[in-house]
Every structure is written in structure tokens, then in C-alpha cells.
Amino acid sequence: MPFTYILKSQIVQNWHYVGSCHILEDRFKQHKKGSVRSTKSKRPLKIIFSKEFGSITEAKKYENYLKSPKGYLEKKKIIEDYNFSNQPG
């Protein structure tokens, strides 16, 4: 099933990548191996969000939304929720 996902760099502070794909596990393996130019220098990476869709068209539409000015606040909230739930203590 198609997914939209957000990756977080574990070495570059406040760096995130938004993408979409058909098979999330396979795509994440590509990111981890360094096969994706835009994430290669940001490894290691962690998946902090994923959402499943019925079609790749829907997944890409949501990806584009999260990358748009209209979707910025939603993406920011997803990231903040992740950061809050993973605070030490």
C-alpha cells in the first residue's frame, strides 16, 4: 500500500524529509543505504511519521500538501508531537 512519510535525521538537528512511496519498508532501505541523494548525507535516519493511502496518487497529494505553505503547520505539529513524545524523562 502507498504511504506518505516523514524522516528525521539523527545527526542534523531540525532536518526532516517528506516523501511518498508504494512500499515503505523498501523505500526506507534505499534511504538507509544512501541510495537517495537528498538524504544520503543526513544518515542515520528515523521514520517519525507514516500514513497509508489507497493509491499512490493520494499519497503524493498528501506529500505535496505537507510540503506546501498550507500544510506547513500540520507537518510542524506532526514533528512537534514526535519530539514531545520522545523527550527523556
N, C-alpha and C positions, 0 to 999 in steps of 0.2 A: 504494500500500500504506500502511496506517496505521503511525504512528510515535509513540513517546514520546520526548521530547527535553528537554534542559536548556539554557537560555540563560544567558549571563553578561553582566552589564553591564560596559561598558568604562570607565564613569565613576564608578559607585557601587561601592566596594570591598565584596567579600564578599556581593554581591547576585546571586541566581540565581532563575530561573523554570523551573518544571517544567510541561510541557504535553503534550498528545497531539492528533493530528490525522490526517486522511486523507492529505493531500498536503503533505509537509514544506516544500517549496520555496514553495508558495503561502502557507502559514501564516507562514513566516519573512518573506515580503514584507509581510504585514499588520503584523507586529511592527516591521519597519524603517520603514514608512510612518507609524507612530504610530496605527494603527487599533485597537490593543489597549490598553484603558485601563490595565491593570496594568503594562504595560511601557513605555508612552509616555514617561514622564519618566526612564526609565533608559537610553534610547538614547544611543549606539550599542550594539548587542548582537552577541554572537557565539554560534554554536551550538557547545557544547563536548561534547555527547553526543547521540546518537540511536540508537534501537533499533527495528527494523522488526518488525511483528507481522502475523499472518494476518488479524486482524479489529480493528475499532475498539474492540470490547468488551475484547479482550486488552490493547490499548494503554492504554485508560482504566484498566483494572485495575492495570497496572504504574505508571501515573502516580499513582494513589491510594496505591499501596504506597510509592512513593518519598516521598510527602508525609506518610506515617503515621509514628508513633514506631518501628514495626518496620522500616521502610525507611530511616530516617534514616541509619544507619551505611553502608548501601550508597550512598546519594546522596552522603554525605560522602566516601566512598572514590573515587567517580567524579570528584568535584570536585578532590580532592587529587591523584589521578593526572593529571588535566589540568594542574593548576598545576605539578606536578613536571616533567612532560614539556615544559612551555613556559617553564621558567626560563632566563634568559640565562646564557650561559657554556657 
